[in-house]
Amino acid sequence: MKKVAIVQSNYIPWKGYFDMIAAVDEFILYDDMQYTRRDWRNRNQIKTPQGVQWLTVPVRVKGRYDQKINETEIDSDTPWAANHWKALMQNYRRAPHFGEISRWLSPFYEENSFARLSDLNRGLIGAICRYLGIGTHISSSSDYVLADGKTQRLADLCMQVNGETYISGPAARDYIDESFFLDAGIELRWFEYSGYPEYPQLWGSFTHGVTILDLLFNCGKSSAQYMKYVSV
């Protein structure tokens, strides 16, 4: 039973995002959808002694209201990469596995060779998956022919990749028409994000919803023990 998930790319996503990747056979980055401002596409949170802090990748949006995620350009006129890496170093350099993770993570910030947000996100997602040993095939929706209609498009993408089960995040219950999957003979399942155990974390009370980098810096290869679908 081939399992498929279709999700927009996020910037250094939280651990639940990677559990969904690990739970399926093909993960399709849904980046030919319209870019949404003040969303997870270009930002995420880290922990600091003062509480959570946003790290936001600046993008060019002026006059580009209908641009797709994969068309969205990073604003290279700002030193965002240096600032993000400085923030990560300041807040995680005392974490047990900072040195190990920084060896493969720092080039994304110090070399900063990405012009588009989708490419940056996909590069970081791929690197994190490799570290965690997640072997799921990752593709892009732009690799396929897209049908019209919100739910019909998802079901059609599943059919194009021979998917037999579609795994969806729970927030999509508000708009998904399950009949399209039923008519296509595709099982629809809802992913469950609750029940995560706490792990050793810096800076005050525990917070689940921060970037997965928080987990990696603190737990290294033991991070899988605190996830649901990643093998230890």
N, C-alpha and C positions, 0 to 999 in steps of 0.2 A: 504493500500500500504506500505509494509515493505521497509524502506529505509536503505541502507547499505553504509558504507565508509570503505576503506581499506588503511591504512596509516602506514608507519614505525614509530616506537616510537621515540620521541625526549626527550631531557633533559629539564625539566621545560619549556615547550613550551610557545609560545605567545598566546594571547587571541583568535586569529582566529582558532587555533588548537582545542580549547575547544568549540568554536561555532560550528565547524564541528561535534564534538562528540554529542553536544546537538541537532543537526539538524537531526540525524539519529536514527534508532531503534537499530542497531547493528554496533559497531565500531570494526573493526578487525585490530589488531596490526600486521603489515606485517613484522615481525622480523626474518623470515627465509630467508630473502634476504641478499645479500652480504653487509657486513659492508663497509661504505665509509668514508674515512678520511676527516678531516676538514669540517665536515658537522654538521647538527643540532642533529645528533644522540647523541653526547656526550658533547654538549656545547650550551650555550645561553648567552644572554647579559643582563646586569643590567645597571641602570643609576647611575652615580657618579658625583661629582662636576667637575671632569675633562672630562666628556663625558661618552660614553658607554664603558663598560668593559666586556670582555669575562670571563665567568666561564666555565672551561673545565674539564671534568672528564677524568683523564688519563686512558688509556686502553692499554692492551698488544697487539701489532700489529706486532712486529718483527717476520718475517718468517711466518706470518699468513695472507697472502695476499688474500686468498679466504674464510676466515672465514665469517660466517653469523653473523648478528646482535645478535641473541640470543646465539651465541657461544662466543661472545666477553667478555673477562674478564676485570674487573677493576683492575688497577695496585694498589694494596694495600700497596705497599712499599712507597707511597707518602702520606703526610697528607692532601690530597685534600679536604676531607669532612670538616675538621677543618678550612681550608683556605677559603672554600666557605661560611661556616657559619659566619666566621669573616667578610668577605666582605659584606654579607647581613646585618649583624648587624651594621657595620660601616656606611653603606649608607642608611639604612632604619629605624634605631632605632627611628628617629624622625617622621616617618610616622604615621598617626593617628591610624592605625590598626595593627601596628607591633606586639604588645603584644598578641593580639588575634590570629593572624596567627601563630606566633612562637610557641604557645602551641602545635599545632599538626605538625608543620613543623620541628621544631628543632630536634626531635628524628631521623629523616632521616639522619641528619648530626652528631649528637652527639653519636648515637649508631652505625651508619655506619655498618650495618650487611649484606650488599649486595656484592656478589662476581661477579655477571654478570651485565652488563650494562642494558640489557632488564628488569631485575627484578627491578633495581633501577628506571628506567623510568616508568615502569608500576605502581610501588608503589606510586610514586609521582603523576602521572596522576590520579590514583584512588583517592588519598587523596584530590586533588584539585577538582575533580568532586563531591566528597561527600560534600565538603564545599559549592560548588556552587549549590548543589541540582540537579545535572545532573544524571538522572537515567538510561541512555543508557547502554545497555548490552555491555560489552567490552570482546572480546575474542582474541585469537591469531591464526594466519594463520596456525601454527603448529598443531592446534587442528583438522585440516581438511586435506583431500587428495588434493594435489596440482597437477594441470594439467601443461603440458608444454606450453611454449609461454607466452610472457609478458601480452598481453591483454586477451588471452584465459584463463589464470590462474585467472585473476580478475573476469571475467564473470562466470567462473566455481565456484569460491568461493561464489559469489552472489547466484548462483543456489543452492548450498549446504545448505545455510542458509535461503532458500525460499525468497530471496530478490527480490523485484519487481522494485526497483529504485536504481541505483548506483549513489552516489554523489562523484564526483571527484574534486580534486584541479585543478585550471586552468593551472598549469604548465604541466599537463599530456596531454594537447591537442597536444603536440609535438610528442607523441608516441602512444597514444591510437587509436586502430582501432575500430571505433564505430560499425562496422558490426557484431562483435562478440556479442555485447549486443543486437543489433537488432535481430539477428538470435535466441538468447535465449529468446526473448520477455521481455527484461529488459530495462527500460527507463534509459537513461544516462543524468544526469544533471551536470552542472558545478557550483562549489561553488564560490560565489562572496565575496572577502575579502575587497572590498573598502567601503568607506562611514562610517567608524567608528568615533564616536564623541570623542573629547578630554576629558580627565578627569583630576582632580587635580593631578599634578605630581611634584615631587621634581626635583631640579637641572636643571635649564635652560629651553631651548626651548623643546617643546613637541616631544616625540619620540614614534611612534606606535609599532615598531617591537621588543621591548624588551620582556623578559619573563613575563608571566601573573602574577608572584609574585609581580611585580611592581604595577599592578592594584590592587591586593588583599591587599597589605600593605597600599596603599593609600586610598582605598575605602571600604574595608571590604565587608559586605553583600550587599552594594550598587553597587558592581562591575557589577551586572547583568544589571544595567541601561545603561552601556556603552558597552554592548554586544548585539548581534542580536537574538540569539536563546535561551539564558538562561532566564528563567522566573524570574521576580522580586519577 
